[in-house]
Amino acid sequence: MNASKADLVQRLIDVMSRSAFELRREEPLDWPKVELTMPQLRTLVFLQPAPRRMSDIAAFLGSGLSSATSMIERLESKHLVRRIHDPDDRRVVQCHLSDEGRAELERFWRVQTSKINTVASVLSYEELVKVVEAMEILVAALERHENMIDGQGVEPSASSGE
């Protein structure tokens, strides 16, 4: 008997939760040097490609400007972020990763890559091909979903089983 779409979605949720737990279960000794909350880590990742305005950070976090400012102040106190006023408009603040912030993110990605390499080492070639293909499909779906949100709005989700 084929599983309904709702059953498959629940299995996906379960397997993603289990995988997230397993990947975080044993923290290596070199992470973290600085204690970070998940929103703080997300903010650092958001700042990695380019400096951001405080309003962009607030929108990314889904919070108000005062909450984003508090977040940046905490990251700044840990020497992970720098705030720089725009020379043309002093009201505009650009938030940049500091050298220490970049180092912490590099350490985080090294640890994550190491964990994934360890897991991948126990997969057969055929299993690894399936996992990579499945993850590529999942990422493409996430991108399509994000494009729908950025466009005209989100299409109604199909919560009923097929």
N, C-alpha and C positions, 0 to 999 in steps of 0.2 A: 504494500500500500504506500502510495506517495504521501509525503508530508505536505501539509498546507503551507502556504507562504508565511502565515503567522508563526507556525511551528519552526520553520527555517529561520525566520528573523530571531526568534527566541534562542535558537541554537547558536546563531551568530553572536548574539549578545553574550551568551554564556561562555563561548569559546574565547571571545575577545577579553572578557573579564578575567578568565583563568590565565590567558597568556600575559596580560598586563601584570597580574599578581606574580606569576612565575618569573617574569623578567625583572621584577623589583625585589624579589625575595632575598637574594644575597647581595648586599651592597659591598662593593670592593672597598678596600681600606683607603684608596686615594679619592673617594667621592663620598660626601661632599667636603670640601675645605670650608665652605661657607654654607650654613643652613639656609635652605630656600623653601618657601612654600610653592605649591604648584602654580598659583597665579604669578608669583615672582619669576619663576622659571619661564612661564609662558611669555611674560613681558620681556625678559632678556632675549628669548628667541625672536620675538617680534621686532626688537631693536637691532638684531644681528645684521640684517641686510643694509639698513640705512637708518640715519637719525629720524626720529618721529616727533611730531608736535604732541603736546599734552592732550589735545582734543582727539587726536588719532588713537592714542593709547587708551583713553577713556572709552572710545567707541569699540576698540578691539576687545577690551575687557568687559564691555557691556555694563559699565558703571558710570557714575557721575565724575565730573572734573575733579571734585575734592577727593574722591577715592583714588583716582589715578594719581593725583598729586601726592597723596599719602604713600602710595605704592612706590613711586619714584623716590620719595624722601627716604624710605626704608632701604631701597636698593643703593641710593647714594651714600647712606650712612655705612653701608657694607663695602663702599668703594667700587661698586660694580657699574654704576651709571654716573654720567656727568650731565648737568643741565647747562645749556649755553643759550644766552639771549641772542636773538637775531639782531645784528647791528643796525638793520634798517627799521625794525619795529620792536622796541624793547618789551612790548607786551607778549610777543611770541617767544616761546621757550622750546628749543630743540633738545631732545633727550638722546644722548649718545651712549653706547657701551664704552666703558673705560677699558684700559688694557687688562685690568684685573677681571672685568666682566667677560671680555673675550676669552681669557685664559680659563675661566670657570666653564664657559660654554664648550670650549674645546675639550676640556676634561670630561664633561658630561657626554659629549658625542663619542669620545674615545671609549668610555665605559659602555655606552649603549652598543657601539660597534663590536666591542669585545664580547658582550653577552650574545649578540646575534650570531657572531662567528662561532661561538661555543655551541649554540643550538643548531646552527646549520651543519656543524661537523657530524652530528648524529643522524642527519637525514641522508637518505640515498639520493643519488642524482635525480631520479624520477620524482621523488617526493619534493625535492627542492624546486624542480621545474613547476610542479603543481602549486606550491606555496607562492612562488614569485608571480605566476600567472594570476592566482587568486588575489594577491595583494595589489597587482596592477589594476585588476577589475575594480577592486574596492576603492582605490585612489581615484580612478576615473569617475566612479559614481559620486564620490565626495566632491570632485571638481564640478560635475554636472549639477549637483545639488547647490553648490555655492554659486554657480552661474545663474541658476533659477532664482536664488535669493537676491542676487545683485541686479537681475533683470526686472521682470514684472512682478515678482513675488513667487512664493513657493506653491507648487502644485499640491493639491490635496494628496495626502499619503494614502496608499491602499492598505488599510489595516485588516481588511478581510482576507481570509485565505483563498487561494486559487485552487 
